[in-house]
Structure formats: structure tokens, C-alpha cells
Amino acid sequence: YFPQTTLLLPFDGANGATTTSDLSNTNATVTFNGTAQISTAQSKFGGSSLLLDGDSDYLTIAASSNLSFDADFTIECWVKTSNSAVDTQWRRIFMLGSSNGADNLQIVFDSSNYGNVYSNTTLITGNITLTDGNWHHIVLCRSGTNLRYFVDGVQSGSTATTSQNFTGGADEGVWIGKYGVGAGHFDGYIDDFRITKGLARYTSNFTPPTSAH
């Protein structure tokens, strides 16, 4: 399904690097903000990952039709963290759009350790712990109108039903590791981030990947 992959960030590189490459065909430009950097201290695959400090670090990617969803899609990555405490805003793993609204999409910690799916309201409340300091594979996937959230191949929370177009709003783009217009900084490591547009890769429980995307 490589042709449907619209963002692929393995976060491979030298320790302390502040650039990374999108290996999908869209070749999106990824901007590092704060002291966000590549770290060789931890990785799921490839010997390095993205390190975000929970205070000022995040990535941004400009708005694009490749990163908006009007049908099936899959958003997935590996995360390693032990901190879900509120940082003015709930800590974000992923955010499409810079502020709350019906057209934005977020994977957040909310007030729990589980990770929830949010737009202008909570779509899915997760029930599997993420903040134990171990690597976890997380997936947000829509098939038809069914929106599901998985942790390590197991569905977390109930299936939501939505036909909402998630566009992020005009020129708002993607934020990784932060609430777009506020704080909410992710504290930990992210690896092997992938977005697939037009395809639901997972519709039921599955075995997580054992090699890099």
C-alpha cells in the first residue's frame, strides 16, 4: 500500500539532528520546533527516534490534501512515555488542525494514561495504558464510518461512528507532539510515524508490526 502512504517518518538519523525526511512519495517538509531532535538513546526500529521534552518541542507539517481525510485512513506510530500530566493543555501525540473544531482530529492523553481520540468532542475514550515507559504501537483507523483506536494491536475503547471530513481547517496542517495553538507538549519518544490515506489497514485486533514500516 505504499502509493496510499502520504507520510512516512522513520526518524532515522544522527543523535541531536534537527531534520528528518518524509520517505513517502509526497516528500512533505517537516519542521522541528523548540529543541525537538533525533535521539539514539531510544528507538523501536532503526537505532533512533524523535525525542520531545514535554515543554517546548513539537513538529509541524504544512496543510495539504495529502493530510486531510474525507474517507478511510490510518494514522499510526510507536510511542514511549511515562508522562500524561496536563501541561496547560492535554498532551498531544498527533493533531490535524491547530485548534478544537469539528474538522480537526487529535490523539491526546486527556486526563488519563490511556490516550483518547478527540475532535471538538471526545470521539473515543481509550482504556489501555500508554504511560508505563514502554514502547507501544498506536493506531487510529477509519473504515467507512467506523473509527477505531488500537494499542499494541488491541482495540482501546469503543468504535465511534463518524462521517466527518477531517481537514484541519484552512492552512492549519499537522502538529506532532503539541496542541496547535497552546501547550499540551508530548514528553517522550515517537518512532516510525505513518499516515495512509484512503485505506483502513486495521479493522479488528491484529499483531503489531515487528519491523519498520
C-alpha positions in Angstrom: 0.0 0.0 0.0 2.9 2.4 -0.5 1.1 4.5 -3.1 -1.5 5.3 -0.5 1.1 6.3 2.2 1.1 10.1 2.4 3.5 10.5 5.4 6.3 8.2 6.5 8.7 9.3 9.2 11.2 6.7 10.4 13.1 9.3 12.4 16.4 7.7 11.5 19.5 9.9 11.8 22.4 11.1 13.9 22.0 11.9 17.6 20.9 15.5 18.0 19.8 16.0 14.4 17.0 18.5 13.9 15.8 17.4 10.5 14.2 14.3 9.2 12.9 13.1 5.8 9.4 12.0 4.8 10.0 8.8 2.9 6.6 8.7 1.3 6.1 9.9 -2.3 4.7 13.2 -1.1 8.0 14.2 0.4 6.5 16.6 2.9 8.7 19.2 4.7 8.9 18.5 8.4 9.8 21.4 10.7 11.4 20.8 14.1 10.4 23.4 16.8 11.9 24.1 20.3 14.6 21.6 21.0 12.9 18.7 19.2 15.6 16.3 17.9 16.5 12.9 16.8 17.9 10.7 19.6 19.8 7.5 19.6 19.1 6.9 23.3 15.9 5.1 22.4 14.3 3.5 19.3 11.8 0.9 18.3 13.4 0.4 14.9 16.5 1.8 13.1 18.6 2.9 16.1 17.0 6.3 16.7 13.7 8.1 17.3 12.1 11.5 17.8 12.7 13.0 21.3 10.3 15.6 22.6 10.9 17.1 26.0 7.3 17.8 27.2 8.0 21.5 27.4 8.6 23.3 24.1 9.2 20.6 21.5 7.0 19.7 18.5 7.0 19.1 14.8 4.8 20.8 12.2 3.9 19.9 8.6 2.1 22.3 6.3 -1.6 21.8 5.4 -2.0 19.5 2.4 -4.7 17.5 0.7 -2.5 14.5 1.4 -3.0 15.1 5.1 -6.8 15.6 5.2 -9.3 12.8 5.4 -12.7 12.5 3.8 -12.9 8.7 3.7 -10.8 5.8 5.1 -7.5 6.5 6.7 -4.9 5.0 9.0 -2.6 7.0 11.4 0.0 5.0 13.3 3.2 5.3 15.2 5.2 3.9 18.1 5.4 6.0 21.4 7.4 5.7 24.6 6.4 7.9 27.5 5.7 7.9 31.3 4.1 11.3 31.5 0.5 12.2 30.8 0.2 15.0 33.3 -1.7 18.1 32.0 0.7 20.7 30.6 -1.9 23.6 30.5 -3.5 21.6 27.7 -3.8 17.8 27.4 -0.7 16.3 25.9 -1.0 15.6 22.2 0.6 12.8 20.1 -1.0 13.9 16.9 -3.1 16.9 15.9 -4.6 17.8 12.5 -5.5 21.5 12.7 -4.4 24.0 15.3 -7.5 24.4 17.4 -10.6 22.5 18.5 -13.2 22.1 15.9 -15.4 19.6 14.1 -12.9 19.4 11.2 -9.8 18.7 13.3 -8.5 15.3 14.7 -6.4 14.6 17.8 -4.8 11.8 19.6 -4.5 13.1 23.2 -3.9 11.9 26.7 -6.8 13.8 28.2 -6.9 13.3 31.9 -6.0 9.6 31.7 -3.0 7.4 30.9 -4.8 5.7 28.0 -4.9 8.1 25.1 -8.2 9.4 23.6 -9.4 10.4 20.2 -10.8 13.9 20.1 -12.2 16.5 17.7 -14.5 19.2 19.0 -15.7 16.5 21.4 -14.4 13.2 22.6 -14.8 10.5 19.9 -13.1 7.6 21.6 -12.1 7.1 25.3 -9.2 4.6 25.4 -8.8 2.0 28.1 -5.3 0.7 27.6 -2.4 2.3 29.5 0.3 4.0 27.4 2.4 5.8 30.0 4.3 2.9 31.5 7.7 3.8 29.9 7.5 1.0 27.3 7.1 1.2 23.5 3.5 1.0 22.3 2.1 0.8 18.8 -0.9 3.1 18.5 -3.3 3.3 15.5 -6.2 5.5 14.6 -8.1 4.0 11.7 -11.4 4.7 9.9 -13.2 2.2 7.8 -16.4 3.5 6.2 -17.9 5.4 9.2 -16.3 3.3 11.8 -13.5 4.9 13.7 -11.3 2.7 15.9 -8.3 3.2 18.1 -5.8 0.4 18.8 -2.9 0.0 21.2 -0.5 -2.9 20.5 -3.0 -4.4 18.2 -5.9 -4.4 20.7 -8.8 -2.1 20.3 -8.8 0.6 23.0 -12.3 2.0 23.8 -15.4 1.6 21.7 -15.9 2.0 18.0 -17.1 5.5 17.1 -19.3 6.3 14.2 -18.5 9.4 12.2 -18.6 10.5 8.5 -16.9 13.9 9.4 -14.4 15.2 7.0 -11.2 15.8 8.9 -9.4 18.6 7.1 -7.9 20.5 10.0 -9.4 23.8 8.7 -7.8 26.2 6.3 -4.0 26.1 6.2 -3.6 24.6 9.7 -1.6 21.5 8.9 -0.3 18.7 11.2 1.2 19.0 14.6 3.1 16.1 16.2 3.7 16.4 19.9 1.7 19.6 20.7 -1.7 21.2 20.9 -1.6 23.6 17.9 -2.4 26.9 19.5 -1.4 26.1 23.0 0.8 23.8 25.1 0.0 20.1 25.5 3.5 19.0 24.7 4.2 15.3 24.4 7.0 14.1 26.7 8.9 11.1 25.4 9.9 9.3 22.2 8.0 8.8 18.9 9.2 6.4 16.2 8.1 5.1 12.8 5.2 7.5 12.1 3.0 6.7 9.1 -0.2 8.0 7.6 -2.1 6.1 4.9 -4.9 7.9 3.1 -7.9 6.1 1.6 -7.1 2.8 3.3 -8.1 1.3 6.7 -5.1 -1.0 7.4 -6.7 -2.4 10.6 -10.3 -3.1 11.2 -10.0 -5.7 14.1 -7.4 -6.8 16.6 -4.0 -7.6 14.9 -0.4 -8.4 15.6 1.7 -5.2 15.8 4.5 -4.8 13.2 7.7 -6.5 14.0 9.8 -4.4 11.6 9.9 -0.8 10.5 7.2 0.5 8.2 
